[in-house]
Amino acid sequence: MLYSIGMLKPDCLHRGLVDRVMAVIESHGFTVLSCKVVNLTQEQINTMYGCCRHEDYYQEFLLFLRSGSCMVFVVKFLDTITRLNNLVGPSDPREGKAGQIRHDFGESILRNVIHSTKNEERFWEELGVLFNKREIKNMKIEIHSHC
């Protein structure tokens, strides 16, 4: 897969870490095709994190994601989803290692700075929810049947 989606969460923006985190991503060879700042809707959050909807922490997580703006972006590289997930690291920053974004910048499992898409199917779902057709066309991404 040549593409992946990432999202810098409100804690990243609040703490002024956007430039530092994006510099790490770009220094690892990723090309940013598009990025924008958004305020996530309930629908977008449910699409991205619907699998967690019944977890005890979901309401707190929902409030956190709605507490401020996020920056969503699409990157391109070889084996992009796997490589970005490896660079991002595990959800709990304490379980990561030096050089992984969540380990280096995250504060907790809730405030872990960044989201990255988990697989190709999720990429197409998240792309269609976070970016409109014009934005996708401008990225020159071949539209998959899920969009």
N, C-alpha and C positions, 0 to 999 in steps of 0.2 A: 504494500500500500504506500503510495507516494505522499499522502496527505494525512494530517491530524489536526484536531482542534484542541486548543488550550484556552483556559479562562483564568485570568488573575482575579482572585476573589477580593471582596471589600477590604479585608485586612491588609492585603498587599497594597492597595491604593491608599488606604488610610495611613499606612506607615511609610509611604513614599518610596516603595521598593520596585516600582514598575521598571524603571530604566535598568536597574541592577539585574533583575530577573530576566528581562528580555535580552540583556547583554550575554548572560550565561547561555540562553537558548541559542542565540545567533553564533556565539563562539564555538558551539558544538556542530556547526555546519547547517543548521536549519535556516531556510529562507522563509521569511514572513511574507505571505501573499496578501493578507488583509488583516486589519485589526480595527476595532472600534470599541468605544466605551458605551455600555448599556446599563440600564436598570432592569434587572430580570423581572418578568411577570411570573405569577403563580403557575401559569401554563408552561412556561419555559422551564421553570424549576422542576415541575412534576415530570416533564419529559426527560430531563437530564438525570433526575434522581428518584424517579418513580419507584424503583426497586427498593428504596429505603423508606417509603411512605409509612410503613407500619412499625418502624423502629422507634424506640423510646426517645431518641435524640432528634427525630425529624423536625418537630416543631421549633426547637431551638435552632437547628440548622437552617430552617426556612427563614426564621427571623434574621439570622446572621446574613444570609444571602440577600435579603431585602433591606439590610441596614445601610447599604451604600451601593455605589456603582461598581461594576465589574468591567474588565477589559477582555473581550473575546478575540481570538485570533486563529488564523489558519496558517499552518506551516507546511513546507514541502521538503522532503529529503528521501533517501532510500530507507525502506522499512521504517517509515516515520512513526507509526503508532507505537511500535515496540521501543524504538530509540527514545521517543519523547517520554514514554512511561518510565523507562529506566532512569532517565535524567531527572524526572519529577520525583520518583521514589515512592515509598509506601505512604498510605494515608496518615499514619502516625509518625510524625517527624522523628520521634525517639527510636523508631525501628529502622530508620534510614542510615546512610553513611555519608561521610564528608564528600562534598561534590554534588550531592543530590539536592535539588531545590528545596524540597520540604524540610529536609534535615538542616540545611544551612539557613533557611529563612522562616520556617514555620514555627509556631508557638505551641500548638496542640493539634489533636486530631480534628477538631472543629476549625481552628484558625491555622490552616496549613498552606495558605498563600495561593495555591494553584490547583486547577482541575485539568486533567487530560483525558481525552476520550479513550475508552478501553479496547475497542475493537472496530472493525470496518463497518459492521451494521450500525453501531452506536454513532460512528462518524457521520454517516448519511442522515441519521435521525437528528443529531445535534446541528448539523449544517443547515438543514431545512428549517429548524426552529430558531436558530440564532442569526441567520443571514437571509435576506430576501433574494429573489431570483436574479435581480439586476446585480447585486453584489457578488453572487455566485458566478454569474456570467463574466464579470470583470476579473475574477480570479482565474478564468480560463480552466475551470475544473470541469471535467466531463461529468454531466449530470447523470447520476445513477437513478434507477427506477424508483428508489425510495423517496426521492425529492419531489 
